[in-house]
Amino acid sequence: MMFDSTAGTRGLQDGAEFEVGTMYIPYADSAGDRNGVVIGGAALWLIDSGDEATNAAAWEFMKFMAGEAQQVTWHTGTGYFPVRTDISGNADLTAFWNENPNFVTAINQLGSTKTMLDDGSPNYAVLGGRAGPSPAIRRLIVEAYSSVLDDGMTAQEALDAAADKANQELSDYNSFFE
């Protein structure tokens, strides 16, 4: 048994010398309701560059990448989730899933994932890592983007500053265990 990203589905399925099967992420009976997966890499994001021509060109590229044909090709070629749910009825995609059920397992699990708990509070289990310095480091990444967009820093300057702060967060966290 191994845990891996859906992004590796094509390589695992095509490269294995044995039958590969996928399943929902297991959980203990004592955990209560099953609660699915999160979307990680390969999602499409667009950040305002501050330049209208660049933004317009980037938006045209985003619309192209989100096109149905491109999403089917992207998903079937890699295993990454399509970024559109409205293509699930695409005939080529449905036929592909029928022949390659490993590619739809995590998508089905994502569909059953609750981002909010019954009491209305966020389900932190699917909102990214919360252990150690993870939340602080995610905040530093957001601040780095803002530094580039709002404060005029270069991407490298913002990354260097964020890395220094993230390394300090990690060092502070690790010092608790020394």
Secondary structure in CASP SS format (residue, H / E / C, confidence):
PFRMAT SS
TARGET T0000
AUTHOR 0000-0000-0000
METHOD secondary structure of the structure
MODEL  1
M C 1.00
M C 1.00
F C 1.00
D C 1.00
S C 1.00
T H 1.00
A H 1.00
G H 1.00
T H 1.00
R H 1.00
G H 1.00
L H 1.00
Q H 1.00
D H 1.00
G H 1.00
A C 1.00
E C 1.00
F C 1.00
E C 1.00
V C 1.00
G C 1.00
T C 1.00
M C 1.00
Y C 1.00
I C 1.00
P C 1.00
Y C 1.00
A C 1.00
D H 1.00
S H 1.00
A H 1.00
G C 1.00
D C 1.00
R C 1.00
N C 1.00
G C 1.00
V C 1.00
V C 1.00
I C 1.00
G C 1.00
G C 1.00
A C 1.00
A C 1.00
L C 1.00
W C 1.00
L C 1.00
I C 1.00
D C 1.00
S C 1.00
G C 1.00
D C 1.00
E H 1.00
A H 1.00
T H 1.00
N H 1.00
A H 1.00
A H 1.00
A H 1.00
W H 1.00
E H 1.00
F H 1.00
M H 1.00
K H 1.00
F H 1.00
M H 1.00
A C 1.00
G C 1.00
E H 1.00
A H 1.00
Q H 1.00
Q H 1.00
V H 1.00
T H 1.00
W H 1.00
H H 1.00
T H 1.00
G H 1.00
T H 1.00
G C 1.00
Y C 1.00
F C 1.00
P C 1.00
V C 1.00
R C 1.00
T C 1.00
D C 1.00
I C 1.00
S C 1.00
G C 1.00
N C 1.00
A H 1.00
D H 1.00
L H 1.00
T H 1.00
A H 1.00
F H 1.00
W H 1.00
N H 1.00
E H 1.00
N C 1.00
P H 1.00
N H 1.00
F H 1.00
V C 1.00
T H 1.00
A H 1.00
I H 1.00
N H 1.00
Q H 1.00
L H 1.00
G H 1.00
S C 1.00
T C 1.00
K C 1.00
T C 1.00
M E 1.00
L C 1.00
D C 1.00
D C 1.00
G C 1.00
S C 1.00
P E 1.00
N C 1.00
Y H 1.00
A H 1.00
V H 1.00
L C 1.00
G C 1.00
G C 1.00
R C 1.00
A C 1.00
G C 1.00
P C 1.00
S H 1.00
P H 1.00
A H 1.00
I H 1.00
R H 1.00
R H 1.00
L H 1.00
I H 1.00
V H 1.00
E H 1.00
A H 1.00
Y H 1.00
S H 1.00
S H 1.00
V H 1.00
L H 1.00
D H 1.00
D H 1.00
G C 1.00
M C 1.00
T C 1.00
A H 1.00
Q H 1.00
E H 1.00
A H 1.00
L H 1.00
D H 1.00
A H 1.00
A H 1.00
A H 1.00
D H 1.00
K H 1.00
A H 1.00
N H 1.00
Q H 1.00
E H 1.00
L H 1.00
S H 1.00
D H 1.00
Y H 1.00
N H 1.00
S H 1.00
F C 1.00
F C 1.00
E C 1.00
END
